[in-house]
Amino acid sequence: MKSRTVFFAPGRVAPGMTLARAITDREGKTLLAQATVLDTEMLDRLIRRGVETVAVLVPDTRDDETIAEELRTAEARVGFIFRGGGGPAREALRAAILNFRLESTK
């Protein structure tokens, strides 16, 4: 079965979910490795440490057409938000947001 990466606050993650990405602290030290199966104690520690987002794997039952439509919608939404001109910083922000949206949709 396919899976996809979804981003949640630690308080919304259920024990038994698997990390899609490693979790690091502000200094870059790995707190939990990718593919770790989370338990209640781990999630409580993440909340106490102030971790805001956790990337977990969830089953993906979408077909290719649905995924393609979600990608088009994400691109259109970011394009609408960043319509008009702007400088390099604005373009960098647009690219970062688009990459995040596309990654969370795939």
Secondary structure, 3 states (H helix, E strand, C coil): CCEEEEEECHHHCCCCCEECCCEECCCCCEEECCCCECCHHHHHHHHHHCCCCEEEEEECCCCHHHHHHHHHHHHHHHHHHCCCCCCHHHHHHHHHHHHHHHHHHC
